[in-house]
Amino acid sequence: MKRKIIIGIALAMGMVAAAMPASAAGSCREEGKCADKQIFQQFTQETSGLVSALKAKDLELREQYAFDRIDASTVGELEAELDELKGQINTVGEKFGIPLCCRS
């Protein structure tokens, strides 16, 4: 009985200890790292085509996963295209100096 209580207390303390740093960290946007609206707008305009293509490929991938039989080659191609589009968006974000947390 005492052993279960000790284990329960230890687990609760571990959960509290793990949650404290996460609650202390603010989001990127709250800290003002995305504050330069003009640069962020330029980034958004330059990546709008890439984002549209990314959403379309993501929808295609979701449709593939909805089928009973998944075509592994098609899924692999779509995932590769998604990774390439994400890389292109990240490259543009780096060019403008926009942190990763602001690129979503």
Jmol script that loads the backbone (N, CA, C; Angstrom):
load data "model"
ATOM      1  N   MET A   1       0.825  -1.186   0.000  1.00  0.00           N
ATOM      2  CA  MET A   1       0.000   0.000   0.000  1.00  0.00           C
ATOM      3  C   MET A   1       0.873   1.255   0.000  1.00  0.00           C
ATOM      4  N   LYS A   2       1.870   1.280   0.891  1.00  0.00           N
ATOM      5  CA  LYS A   2       2.755   2.441   0.954  1.00  0.00           C
ATOM      6  C   LYS A   2       3.529   2.595  -0.349  1.00  0.00           C
ATOM      7  N   ARG A   3       3.875   1.464  -0.927  1.00  0.00           N
ATOM      8  CA  ARG A   3       4.650   1.489  -2.162  1.00  0.00           C
ATOM      9  C   ARG A   3       3.839   2.149  -3.284  1.00  0.00           C
ATOM     10  N   LYS A   4       2.545   1.840  -3.385  1.00  0.00           N
ATOM     11  CA  LYS A   4       1.695   2.438  -4.410  1.00  0.00           C
ATOM     12  C   LYS A   4       1.549   3.938  -4.192  1.00  0.00           C
ATOM     13  N   ILE A   5       1.449   4.351  -2.941  1.00  0.00           N
ATOM     14  CA  ILE A   5       1.334   5.775  -2.632  1.00  0.00           C
ATOM     15  C   ILE A   5       2.611   6.503  -3.023  1.00  0.00           C
ATOM     16  N   ILE A   6       3.751   5.920  -2.702  1.00  0.00           N
ATOM     17  CA  ILE A   6       5.041   6.534  -3.035  1.00  0.00           C
ATOM     18  C   ILE A   6       5.204   6.639  -4.551  1.00  0.00           C
ATOM     19  N   ILE A   7       4.833   5.585  -5.265  1.00  0.00           N
ATOM     20  CA  ILE A   7       4.932   5.606  -6.729  1.00  0.00           C
ATOM     21  C   ILE A   7       3.999   6.668  -7.304  1.00  0.00           C
ATOM     22  N   GLY A   8       2.791   6.767  -6.766  1.00  0.00           N
ATOM     23  CA  GLY A   8       1.836   7.776  -7.232  1.00  0.00           C
ATOM     24  C   GLY A   8       2.338   9.188  -7.005  1.00  0.00           C
ATOM     25  N   ILE A   9       2.911   9.429  -5.826  1.00  0.00           N
ATOM     26  CA  ILE A   9       3.453  10.757  -5.518  1.00  0.00           C
ATOM     27  C   ILE A   9       4.631  11.075  -6.435  1.00  0.00           C
ATOM     28  N   ALA A  10       5.493  10.096  -6.656  1.00  0.00           N
ATOM     29  CA  ALA A  10       6.649  10.308  -7.530  1.00  0.00           C
ATOM     30  C   ALA A  10       6.203  10.627  -8.959  1.00  0.00           C
ATOM     31  N   LEU A  11       5.193   9.914  -9.447  1.00  0.00           N
ATOM     32  CA  LEU A  11       4.685  10.191 -10.792  1.00  0.00           C
ATOM     33  C   LEU A  11       4.073  11.586 -10.877  1.00  0.00           C
ATOM     34  N   ALA A  12       3.312  11.962  -9.868  1.00  0.00           N
ATOM     35  CA  ALA A  12       2.695  13.292  -9.860  1.00  0.00           C
ATOM     36  C   ALA A  12       3.757  14.383  -9.837  1.00  0.00           C
ATOM     37  N   MET A  13       4.787  14.199  -9.026  1.00  0.00           N
ATOM     38  CA  MET A  13       5.860  15.194  -8.961  1.00  0.00           C
ATOM     39  C   MET A  13       6.603  15.272 -10.290  1.00  0.00           C
ATOM     40  N   GLY A  14       6.803  14.131 -10.929  1.00  0.00           N
ATOM     41  CA  GLY A  14       7.463  14.116 -12.231  1.00  0.00           C
ATOM     42  C   GLY A  14       6.659  14.851 -13.285  1.00  0.00           C
ATOM     43  N   MET A  15       5.343  14.666 -13.249  1.00  0.00           N
ATOM     44  CA  MET A  15       4.480  15.355 -14.210  1.00  0.00           C
ATOM     45  C   MET A  15       4.499  16.863 -13.980  1.00  0.00           C
ATOM     46  N   VAL A  16       4.480  17.274 -12.732  1.00  0.00           N
ATOM     47  CA  VAL A  16       4.524  18.701 -12.413  1.00  0.00           C
ATOM     48  C   VAL A  16       5.868  19.288 -12.839  1.00  0.00           C
ATOM     49  N   ALA A  17       6.945  18.556 -12.566  1.00  0.00           N
ATOM     50  CA  ALA A  17       8.279  19.043 -12.925  1.00  0.00           C
ATOM     51  C   ALA A  17       8.430  19.173 -14.439  1.00  0.00           C
ATOM     52  N   ALA A  18       7.820  18.270 -15.189  1.00  0.00           N
ATOM     53  CA  ALA A  18       7.914  18.334 -16.647  1.00  0.00           C
ATOM     54  C   ALA A  18       7.032  19.436 -17.216  1.00  0.00           C
ATOM     55  N   ALA A  19       5.934  19.740 -16.558  1.00  0.00           N
ATOM     56  CA  ALA A  19       4.998  20.740 -17.074  1.00  0.00           C
ATOM     57  C   ALA A  19       5.455  22.168 -16.797  1.00  0.00           C
ATOM     58  N   MET A  20       6.237  22.378 -15.769  1.00  0.00           N
ATOM     59  CA  MET A  20       6.634  23.737 -15.399  1.00  0.00           C
ATOM     60  C   MET A  20       7.429  24.445 -16.494  1.00  0.00           C
ATOM     61  N   PRO A  21       8.475  23.840 -17.067  1.00  0.00           N
ATOM     62  CA  PRO A  21       9.203  24.554 -18.126  1.00  0.00           C
ATOM     63  C   PRO A  21       8.339  24.804 -19.360  1.00  0.00           C
ATOM     64  N   ALA A  22       7.455  23.870 -19.663  1.00  0.00           N
ATOM     65  CA  ALA A  22       6.599  24.042 -20.835  1.00  0.00           C
ATOM     66  C   ALA A  22       5.629  25.199 -20.646  1.00  0.00           C
ATOM     67  N   SER A  23       5.136  25.379 -19.446  1.00  0.00           N
ATOM     68  CA  SER A  23       4.193  26.469 -19.210  1.00  0.00           C
ATOM     69  C   SER A  23       4.907  27.816 -19.146  1.00  0.00           C
ATOM     70  N   ALA A  24       6.177  27.813 -18.798  1.00  0.00           N
ATOM     71  CA  ALA A  24       6.934  29.059 -18.706  1.00  0.00           C
ATOM     72  C   ALA A  24       7.337  29.580 -20.079  1.00  0.00           C
ATOM     73  N   ALA A  25       7.476  28.686 -21.050  1.00  0.00           N
ATOM     74  CA  ALA A  25       7.887  29.093 -22.389  1.00  0.00           C
ATOM     75  C   ALA A  25       6.709  29.706 -23.125  1.00  0.00           C
ATOM     76  N   GLY A  26       6.912  30.890 -23.652  1.00  0.00           N
ATOM     77  CA  GLY A  26       5.866  31.554 -24.416  1.00  0.00           C
ATOM     78  C   GLY A  26       5.969  31.173 -25.876  1.00  0.00           C
ATOM     79  N   SER A  27       4.945  31.511 -26.622  1.00  0.00           N
ATOM     80  CA  SER A  27       4.999  31.219 -28.040  1.00  0.00           C
ATOM     81  C   SER A  27       5.888  32.248 -28.731  1.00  0.00           C
ATOM     82  N   CYS A  28       6.306  31.916 -29.896  1.00  0.00           N
ATOM     83  CA  CYS A  28       7.204  32.777 -30.667  1.00  0.00           C
ATOM     84  C   CYS A  28       6.549  34.117 -30.965  1.00  0.00           C
ATOM     85  N   ARG A  29       5.294  34.095 -31.336  1.00  0.00           N
ATOM     86  CA  ARG A  29       4.602  35.324 -31.719  1.00  0.00           C
ATOM     87  C   ARG A  29       4.411  36.258 -30.533  1.00  0.00           C
ATOM     88  N   GLU A  30       4.226  35.706 -29.346  1.00  0.00           N
ATOM     89  CA  GLU A  30       4.029  36.531 -28.162  1.00  0.00           C
ATOM     90  C   GLU A  30       5.292  37.284 -27.777  1.00  0.00           C
ATOM     91  N   GLU A  31       6.434  36.705 -28.072  1.00  0.00           N
ATOM     92  CA  GLU A  31       7.698  37.308 -27.667  1.00  0.00           C
ATOM     93  C   GLU A  31       8.171  38.377 -28.644  1.00  0.00           C
ATOM     94  N   GLY A  32       7.446  38.607 -29.708  1.00  0.00           N
ATOM     95  CA  GLY A  32       7.784  39.679 -30.625  1.00  0.00           C
ATOM     96  C   GLY A  32       8.797  39.323 -31.688  1.00  0.00           C
ATOM     97  N   LYS A  33       9.131  38.061 -31.846  1.00  0.00           N
ATOM     98  CA  LYS A  33      10.106  37.689 -32.862  1.00  0.00           C
ATOM     99  C   LYS A  33       9.536  37.830 -34.267  1.00  0.00           C
ATOM    100  N   CYS A  34       8.218  37.826 -34.380  1.00  0.00           N
ATOM    101  CA  CYS A  34       7.566  37.978 -35.678  1.00  0.00           C
ATOM    102  C   CYS A  34       6.978  39.377 -35.817  1.00  0.00           C
ATOM    103  N   ALA A  35       7.550  40.337 -35.118  1.00  0.00           N
ATOM    104  CA  ALA A  35       6.943  41.664 -35.004  1.00  0.00           C
ATOM    105  C   ALA A  35       7.038  42.486 -36.284  1.00  0.00           C
ATOM    106  N   ASP A  36       8.067  42.276 -37.105  1.00  0.00           N
ATOM    107  CA  ASP A  36       8.218  43.087 -38.313  1.00  0.00           C
ATOM    108  C   ASP A  36       7.201  42.622 -39.352  1.00  0.00           C
ATOM    109  N   LYS A  37       6.077  43.289 -39.378  1.00  0.00           N
ATOM    110  CA  LYS A  37       4.955  42.864 -40.210  1.00  0.00           C
ATOM    111  C   LYS A  37       5.257  43.002 -41.702  1.00  0.00           C
ATOM    112  N   GLN A  38       6.073  43.976 -42.082  1.00  0.00           N
ATOM    113  CA  GLN A  38       6.383  44.168 -43.491  1.00  0.00           C
ATOM    114  C   GLN A  38       7.197  42.989 -44.030  1.00  0.00           C
ATOM    115  N   ILE A  39       8.205  42.576 -43.288  1.00  0.00           N
ATOM    116  CA  ILE A  39       9.022  41.436 -43.714  1.00  0.00           C
ATOM    117  C   ILE A  39       8.186  40.170 -43.736  1.00  0.00           C
ATOM    118  N   PHE A  40       7.347  39.989 -42.716  1.00  0.00           N
ATOM    119  CA  PHE A  40       6.501  38.797 -42.667  1.00  0.00           C
ATOM    120  C   PHE A  40       5.507  38.798 -43.829  1.00  0.00           C
ATOM    121  N   GLN A  41       5.007  39.962 -44.205  1.00  0.00           N
ATOM    122  CA  GLN A  41       4.086  40.057 -45.335  1.00  0.00           C
ATOM    123  C   GLN A  41       4.807  39.714 -46.640  1.00  0.00           C
ATOM    124  N   GLN A  42       6.052  40.175 -46.798  1.00  0.00           N
ATOM    125  CA  GLN A  42       6.838  39.826 -47.984  1.00  0.00           C
ATOM    126  C   GLN A  42       7.061  38.322 -48.052  1.00  0.00           C
ATOM    127  N   PHE A  43       7.377  37.729 -46.899  1.00  0.00           N
ATOM    128  CA  PHE A  43       7.566  36.279 -46.836  1.00  0.00           C
ATOM    129  C   PHE A  43       6.279  35.561 -47.242  1.00  0.00           C
ATOM    130  N   THR A  44       5.154  36.029 -46.727  1.00  0.00           N
ATOM    131  CA  THR A  44       3.866  35.406 -47.028  1.00  0.00           C
ATOM    132  C   THR A  44       3.541  35.517 -48.513  1.00  0.00           C
ATOM    133  N   GLN A  45       3.813  36.674 -49.101  1.00  0.00           N
ATOM    134  CA  GLN A  45       3.540  36.865 -50.527  1.00  0.00           C
ATOM    135  C   GLN A  45       4.442  35.988 -51.382  1.00  0.00           C
ATOM    136  N   GLU A  46       5.707  35.904 -51.008  1.00  0.00           N
ATOM    137  CA  GLU A  46       6.655  35.132 -51.808  1.00  0.00           C
ATOM    138  C   GLU A  46       6.394  33.632 -51.715  1.00  0.00           C
ATOM    139  N   THR A  47       5.857  33.178 -50.608  1.00  0.00           N
ATOM    140  CA  THR A  47       5.632  31.744 -50.421  1.00  0.00           C
ATOM    141  C   THR A  47       4.186  31.322 -50.661  1.00  0.00           C
ATOM    142  N   SER A  48       3.334  32.233 -51.083  1.00  0.00           N
ATOM    143  CA  SER A  48       1.914  31.881 -51.240  1.00  0.00           C
ATOM    144  C   SER A  48       1.711  30.745 -52.244  1.00  0.00           C
ATOM    145  N   GLY A  49       2.435  30.768 -53.348  1.00  0.00           N
ATOM    146  CA  GLY A  49       2.331  29.687 -54.332  1.00  0.00           C
ATOM    147  C   GLY A  49       2.822  28.363 -53.777  1.00  0.00           C
ATOM    148  N   LEU A  50       3.928  28.425 -53.033  1.00  0.00           N
ATOM    149  CA  LEU A  50       4.464  27.209 -52.426  1.00  0.00           C
ATOM    150  C   LEU A  50       3.501  26.642 -51.388  1.00  0.00           C
ATOM    151  N   VAL A  51       2.893  27.525 -50.608  1.00  0.00           N
ATOM    152  CA  VAL A  51       1.950  27.080 -49.577  1.00  0.00           C
ATOM    153  C   VAL A  51       0.722  26.448 -50.224  1.00  0.00           C
ATOM    154  N   SER A  52       0.243  27.026 -51.316  1.00  0.00           N
ATOM    155  CA  SER A  52      -0.904  26.449 -52.028  1.00  0.00           C
ATOM    156  C   SER A  52      -0.564  25.063 -52.564  1.00  0.00           C
ATOM    157  N   ALA A  53       0.618  24.931 -53.155  1.00  0.00           N
ATOM    158  CA  ALA A  53       1.050  23.629 -53.662  1.00  0.00           C
ATOM    159  C   ALA A  53       1.211  22.630 -52.523  1.00  0.00           C
ATOM    160  N   LEU A  54       1.731  23.099 -51.396  1.00  0.00           N
ATOM    161  CA  LEU A  54       1.909  22.237 -50.226  1.00  0.00           C
ATOM    162  C   LEU A  54       0.562  21.716 -49.730  1.00  0.00           C
ATOM    163  N   LYS A  55      -0.420  22.593 -49.656  1.00  0.00           N
ATOM    164  CA  LYS A  55      -1.755  22.178 -49.205  1.00  0.00           C
ATOM    165  C   LYS A  55      -2.384  21.186 -50.177  1.00  0.00           C
ATOM    166  N   ALA A  56      -2.190  21.413 -51.483  1.00  0.00           N
ATOM    167  CA  ALA A  56      -2.744  20.501 -52.485  1.00  0.00           C
ATOM    168  C   ALA A  56      -2.103  19.119 -52.379  1.00  0.00           C
ATOM    169  N   LYS A  57      -0.776  19.083 -52.219  1.00  0.00           N
ATOM    170  CA  LYS A  57      -0.081  17.796 -52.092  1.00  0.00           C
ATOM    171  C   LYS A  57      -0.466  17.090 -50.794  1.00  0.00           C
ATOM    172  N   ASP A  58      -0.658  17.870 -49.733  1.00  0.00           N
ATOM    173  CA  ASP A  58      -1.075  17.283 -48.463  1.00  0.00           C
ATOM    174  C   ASP A  58      -2.462  16.657 -48.602  1.00  0.00           C
ATOM    175  N   LEU A  59      -3.341  17.309 -49.328  1.00  0.00           N
ATOM    176  CA  LEU A  59      -4.679  16.765 -49.561  1.00  0.00           C
ATOM    177  C   LEU A  59      -4.598  15.475 -50.375  1.00  0.00           C
ATOM    178  N   GLU A  60      -3.745  15.467 -51.399  1.00  0.00           N
ATOM    179  CA  GLU A  60      -3.547  14.249 -52.189  1.00  0.00           C
ATOM    180  C   GLU A  60      -3.051  13.107 -51.311  1.00  0.00           C
ATOM    181  N   LEU A  61      -2.116  13.418 -50.421  1.00  0.00           N
ATOM    182  CA  LEU A  61      -1.570  12.395 -49.535  1.00  0.00           C
ATOM    183  C   LEU A  61      -2.646  11.861 -48.596  1.00  0.00           C
ATOM    184  N   ARG A  62      -3.460  12.747 -48.063  1.00  0.00           N
ATOM    185  CA  ARG A  62      -4.553  12.313 -47.181  1.00  0.00           C
ATOM    186  C   ARG A  62      -5.537  11.418 -47.928  1.00  0.00           C
ATOM    187  N   GLU A  63      -5.799  11.739 -49.194  1.00  0.00           N
ATOM    188  CA  GLU A  63      -6.682  10.900 -50.001  1.00  0.00           C
ATOM    189  C   GLU A  63      -6.075   9.517 -50.199  1.00  0.00           C
ATOM    190  N   GLN A  64      -4.758   9.461 -50.399  1.00  0.00           N
ATOM    191  CA  GLN A  64      -4.095   8.168 -50.555  1.00  0.00           C
ATOM    192  C   GLN A  64      -4.235   7.318 -49.297  1.00  0.00           C
ATOM    193  N   TYR A  65      -4.093   7.964 -48.143  1.00  0.00           N
ATOM    194  CA  TYR A  65      -4.219   7.231 -46.884  1.00  0.00           C
ATOM    195  C   TYR A  65      -5.659   6.793 -46.617  1.00  0.00           C
ATOM    196  N   ALA A  66      -6.630   7.424 -47.267  1.00  0.00           N
ATOM    197  CA  ALA A  66      -8.032   7.070 -47.057  1.00  0.00           C
ATOM    198  C   ALA A  66      -8.421   5.792 -47.797  1.00  0.00           C
ATOM    199  N   PHE A  67      -7.639   5.410 -48.804  1.00  0.00           N
ATOM    200  CA  PHE A  67      -7.950   4.192 -49.555  1.00  0.00           C
ATOM    201  C   PHE A  67      -7.680   2.957 -48.709  1.00  0.00           C
ATOM    202  N   ASP A  68      -8.378   1.866 -49.053  1.00  0.00           N
ATOM    203  CA  ASP A  68      -8.155   0.600 -48.351  1.00  0.00           C
ATOM    204  C   ASP A  68      -6.750   0.067 -48.608  1.00  0.00           C
ATOM    205  N   ARG A  69      -6.310   0.177 -49.849  1.00  0.00           N
ATOM    206  CA  ARG A  69      -4.963  -0.279 -50.198  1.00  0.00           C
ATOM    207  C   ARG A  69      -4.136   0.952 -50.541  1.00  0.00           C
ATOM    208  N   ILE A  70      -3.060   1.118 -49.830  1.00  0.00           N
ATOM    209  CA  ILE A  70      -2.203   2.285 -50.025  1.00  0.00           C
ATOM    210  C   ILE A  70      -1.138   1.954 -51.064  1.00  0.00           C
ATOM    211  N   ASP A  71      -0.985   2.832 -52.045  1.00  0.00           N
ATOM    212  CA  ASP A  71       0.061   2.694 -53.049  1.00  0.00           C
ATOM    213  C   ASP A  71       1.334   3.323 -52.482  1.00  0.00           C
ATOM    214  N   ALA A  72       2.259   2.479 -52.069  1.00  0.00           N
ATOM    215  CA  ALA A  72       3.464   2.952 -51.380  1.00  0.00           C
ATOM    216  C   ALA A  72       4.302   3.879 -52.255  1.00  0.00           C
ATOM    217  N   SER A  73       4.369   3.606 -53.539  1.00  0.00           N
ATOM    218  CA  SER A  73       5.192   4.458 -54.408  1.00  0.00           C
ATOM    219  C   SER A  73       4.583   5.855 -54.537  1.00  0.00           C
ATOM    220  N   THR A  74       3.266   5.930 -54.670  1.00  0.00           N
ATOM    221  CA  THR A  74       2.600   7.234 -54.761  1.00  0.00           C
ATOM    222  C   THR A  74       2.752   8.006 -53.460  1.00  0.00           C
ATOM    223  N   VAL A  75       2.583   7.308 -52.348  1.00  0.00           N
ATOM    224  CA  VAL A  75       2.738   7.952 -51.040  1.00  0.00           C
ATOM    225  C   VAL A  75       4.165   8.458 -50.873  1.00  0.00           C
ATOM    226  N   GLY A  76       5.139   7.654 -51.267  1.00  0.00           N
ATOM    227  CA  GLY A  76       6.537   8.066 -51.169  1.00  0.00           C
ATOM    228  C   GLY A  76       6.838   9.295 -52.010  1.00  0.00           C
ATOM    229  N   GLU A  77       6.289   9.322 -53.234  1.00  0.00           N
ATOM    230  CA  GLU A  77       6.489  10.482 -54.104  1.00  0.00           C
ATOM    231  C   GLU A  77       5.863  11.738 -53.499  1.00  0.00           C
ATOM    232  N   LEU A  78       4.638  11.593 -52.986  1.00  0.00           N
ATOM    233  CA  LEU A  78       3.960  12.748 -52.391  1.00  0.00           C
ATOM    234  C   LEU A  78       4.700  13.256 -51.160  1.00  0.00           C
ATOM    235  N   GLU A  79       5.181  12.336 -50.329  1.00  0.00           N
ATOM    236  CA  GLU A  79       5.929  12.755 -49.137  1.00  0.00           C
ATOM    237  C   GLU A  79       7.222  13.460 -49.528  1.00  0.00           C
ATOM    238  N   ALA A  80       7.879  12.972 -50.581  1.00  0.00           N
ATOM    239  CA  ALA A  80       9.104  13.623 -51.052  1.00  0.00           C
ATOM    240  C   ALA A  80       8.801  15.025 -51.578  1.00  0.00           C
ATOM    241  N   GLU A  81       7.698  15.161 -52.313  1.00  0.00           N
ATOM    242  CA  GLU A  81       7.310  16.476 -52.823  1.00  0.00           C
ATOM    243  C   GLU A  81       6.957  17.423 -51.678  1.00  0.00           C
ATOM    244  N   LEU A  82       6.281  16.904 -50.653  1.00  0.00           N
ATOM    245  CA  LEU A  82       5.955  17.725 -49.482  1.00  0.00           C
ATOM    246  C   LEU A  82       7.227  18.206 -48.791  1.00  0.00           C
ATOM    247  N   ASP A  83       8.187  17.305 -48.625  1.00  0.00           N
ATOM    248  CA  ASP A  83       9.454  17.684 -47.987  1.00  0.00           C
ATOM    249  C   ASP A  83      10.181  18.747 -48.805  1.00  0.00           C
ATOM    250  N   GLU A  84      10.153  18.600 -50.130  1.00  0.00           N
ATOM    251  CA  GLU A  84      10.814  19.581 -50.993  1.00  0.00           C
ATOM    252  C   GLU A  84      10.143  20.952 -50.876  1.00  0.00           C
ATOM    253  N   LEU A  85       8.810  20.969 -50.875  1.00  0.00           N
ATOM    254  CA  LEU A  85       8.089  22.238 -50.741  1.00  0.00           C
ATOM    255  C   LEU A  85       8.358  22.885 -49.387  1.00  0.00           C
ATOM    256  N   LYS A  86       8.380  22.089 -48.336  1.00  0.00           N
ATOM    257  CA  LYS A  86       8.683  22.624 -47.001  1.00  0.00           C
ATOM    258  C   LYS A  86      10.096  23.191 -46.966  1.00  0.00           C
ATOM    259  N   GLY A  87      11.024  22.512 -47.629  1.00  0.00           N
ATOM    260  CA  GLY A  87      12.395  23.005 -47.697  1.00  0.00           C
ATOM    261  C   GLY A  87      12.486  24.334 -48.430  1.00  0.00           C
ATOM    262  N   GLN A  88      11.729  24.464 -49.509  1.00  0.00           N
ATOM    263  CA  GLN A  88      11.722  25.725 -50.254  1.00  0.00           C
ATOM    264  C   GLN A  88      11.139  26.854 -49.412  1.00  0.00           C
ATOM    265  N   ILE A  89      10.076  26.562 -48.671  1.00  0.00           N
ATOM    266  CA  ILE A  89       9.479  27.576 -47.792  1.00  0.00           C
ATOM    267  C   ILE A  89      10.469  27.972 -46.705  1.00  0.00           C
ATOM    268  N   ASN A  90      11.164  26.989 -46.133  1.00  0.00           N
ATOM    269  CA  ASN A  90      12.156  27.293 -45.097  1.00  0.00           C
ATOM    270  C   ASN A  90      13.315  28.108 -45.653  1.00  0.00           C
ATOM    271  N   THR A  91      13.713  27.843 -46.891  1.00  0.00           N
ATOM    272  CA  THR A  91      14.787  28.615 -47.516  1.00  0.00           C
ATOM    273  C   THR A  91      14.387  30.082 -47.659  1.00  0.00           C
ATOM    274  N   VAL A  92      13.156  30.318 -48.084  1.00  0.00           N
ATOM    275  CA  VAL A  92      12.668  31.696 -48.201  1.00  0.00           C
ATOM    276  C   VAL A  92      12.596  32.341 -46.816  1.00  0.00           C
ATOM    277  N   GLY A  93      12.152  31.576 -45.825  1.00  0.00           N
ATOM    278  CA  GLY A  93      12.089  32.102 -44.459  1.00  0.00           C
ATOM    279  C   GLY A  93      13.453  32.479 -43.928  1.00  0.00           C
ATOM    280  N   GLU A  94      14.464  31.660 -44.234  1.00  0.00           N
ATOM    281  CA  GLU A  94      15.830  31.973 -43.812  1.00  0.00           C
ATOM    282  C   GLU A  94      16.335  33.227 -44.519  1.00  0.00           C
ATOM    283  N   LYS A  95      15.953  33.382 -45.786  1.00  0.00           N
ATOM    284  CA  LYS A  95      16.370  34.565 -46.548  1.00  0.00           C
ATOM    285  C   LYS A  95      15.852  35.845 -45.886  1.00  0.00           C
ATOM    286  N   PHE A  96      14.637  35.790 -45.374  1.00  0.00           N
ATOM    287  CA  PHE A  96      14.045  36.952 -44.714  1.00  0.00           C
ATOM    288  C   PHE A  96      14.382  37.024 -43.230  1.00  0.00           C
ATOM    289  N   GLY A  97      15.061  36.011 -42.704  1.00  0.00           N
ATOM    290  CA  GLY A  97      15.428  36.005 -41.289  1.00  0.00           C
ATOM    291  C   GLY A  97      14.254  35.749 -40.361  1.00  0.00           C
ATOM    292  N   ILE A  98      13.288  34.984 -40.827  1.00  0.00           N
ATOM    293  CA  ILE A  98      12.095  34.695 -40.030  1.00  0.00           C
ATOM    294  C   ILE A  98      12.323  33.390 -39.272  1.00  0.00           C
ATOM    295  N   PRO A  99      12.125  33.387 -37.948  1.00  0.00           N
ATOM    296  CA  PRO A  99      12.311  32.161 -37.160  1.00  0.00           C
ATOM    297  C   PRO A  99      11.343  31.060 -37.590  1.00  0.00           C
ATOM    298  N   LEU A 100      11.722  29.816 -37.339  1.00  0.00           N
ATOM    299  CA  LEU A 100      10.895  28.671 -37.710  1.00  0.00           C
ATOM    300  C   LEU A 100       9.488  28.749 -37.143  1.00  0.00           C
ATOM    301  N   CYS A 101       9.366  29.209 -35.922  1.00  0.00           N
ATOM    302  CA  CYS A 101       8.052  29.221 -35.276  1.00  0.00           C
ATOM    303  C   CYS A 101       7.098  30.216 -35.917  1.00  0.00           C
ATOM    304  N   CYS A 102       7.603  31.120 -36.722  1.00  0.00           N
ATOM    305  CA  CYS A 102       6.746  32.124 -37.364  1.00  0.00           C
ATOM    306  C   CYS A 102       6.363  31.730 -38.785  1.00  0.00           C
ATOM    307  N   ARG A 103       6.890  30.631 -39.281  1.00  0.00           N
ATOM    308  CA  ARG A 103       6.684  30.269 -40.684  1.00  0.00           C
ATOM    309  C   ARG A 103       5.438  29.442 -40.924  1.00  0.00           C
ATOM    310  N   SER A 104       4.695  29.117 -39.907  1.00  0.00           N
ATOM    311  CA  SER A 104       3.525  28.260 -40.120  1.00  0.00           C
ATOM    312  C   SER A 104       2.358  29.020 -40.678  1.00  0.00           C
TER     313      SER A 104
END
end "model"
wireframe off; spacefill off
backbone 0.3
color backbone group
